[in-house]
Amino acid sequence: MESWKRTMWILWVGVLLCSASYTMAIPFLPLFLFDLGVDKSAVNLWAGIVHSSAFLVGAIMAPLWGSLADKYGKRKMVIRAGLSLAVIYALIAFVRNPWELVIVRMLHGFVGGFVPASMAIVASVSPKEKMGWSLGMMQAGTMTGGIVGPLFGGLLALYFGQRMSFVIAAVTIFIATIAVIVWVKEGTQGTAGKRTSIMEDFRVVLQSGTLTNLLLLLITFQLSFNMIQPLLTLHIAELQGDVKGAVLSSGIVFALIGIAGILASPMWGKAGVKRGYANVLAFCLITSGIVVSLQFFVYDLWLFTAVQFIFGLFMAGIVPTINTLVVQSTADEFRGRSFGLTTSANQLGAMIGPLVGGGLGFFLNIHWIFVTIGVLLVSAGLTVMLRRMDVQPCAGKHHA
């Protein structure tokens, strides 16, 4: 097997386990809030705060971790993030009130970076003609973890309580980190160029219209996707008519979205090569927006699950396609910083989304929130179509 493929598959397993550890624990935090004594009338607001707190800190820290990845090596950043996350997940098992949960979630945001640093390594070692496919496969690895995590986390919560799922999540990310320590070698392509400050990195982005637009797209997508995340498990509990067993039901729904991602991600990578990445991005944004809007008419759990699965098929093409366009528009020595900035954009959107969704939950029926998400995604897709955002590889054009 070629060395770049070997590295990719090892990191594929790593991001799978990292994603599994995350989805084993974090999606169920809104239901965990009931165990911490939060009243039902305030749970939507607290769910938004708990979700957003990690993303607030993560958005600030991501550019710094990206810069350090270019200076000291991306592999070291993967190991740092993995060991730190293992400690954080273990700490969640011991929180006693919602304020302690918010503090631990902020620490979660502070130490993150496992997946983007892994993506940066794969982007650095993959041949250019295999870039879309390799990043699509990495996204599929993340989605695979999104299948295993919710199912396993739901079963653990059902039989042993939610706190045990946090402990197992810690063990899972620790195993992923050990795999990286033992088997991943970054190679010479990860060598850093001239060190720049974070403000200089932002100036580089602002000077590149393509990078600016891609980061804004990531913010918009994550804002839209995460608007519903704090409310989703609660909505599933309402659809099935009982909070009891809602963790397992939610796990099944999240797992099916992950299965959709596994099926679709490699396909979107190949389609990007043939049809153009901007065309694929526009199609995925518009179609996923239309599909999620259909939830306005859905009041049965089985139909809700089916629509979410279809949504997952098209949603799976958005982030890896944007990542590929970012890679094509940045030089090798800026790769870690570019993924740090995309992570920051992801975190910023993921921070704003739950707050907006939690706030809208006070005033709007959740079905109208689905429509709002759909409008945002369709608008983003139409913007991509009008701006013609495809770029050609430019080795150092912007960042030499």
Secondary structure, 3 states (H helix, E strand, C coil): CCHHHHHHHHHHHHHHHHHHHHHHHHHHHHHHHHHCCCCHHHHHHHHHHHHHHHHHHHHHHHHHHHHHHHHHCHHHHHHHHHHHHHHHHHHHCCCCCHHHHHHHHHHHHHHCCHHHHHHHHHHHHCCHHHHHHHHHHHHHHHHHHHHHHHHHHHHHHHHHCHHHHHHHHHHHHHHHHHHHHHHCCCCHHHCCCCCCCHHHHHHHHHHCHHHHHHHHHHHHHHHHHHHCHHHHHHHHHHHHCCCCCHHHHHHHHHHHHHHHHHHHHHHHHHHHHHHCHHHHHHHHHHHHHHHHHHHHHCCCHHHHHHHHHHHHHHHCCHHHHHHHHHHHCCCHHHHHHHHHHHHHHHHHHHHHHHHHHHHHHHHCCHHHHHHHHHHHHHHHHHHHHHHCCCCCCCCCCCCC
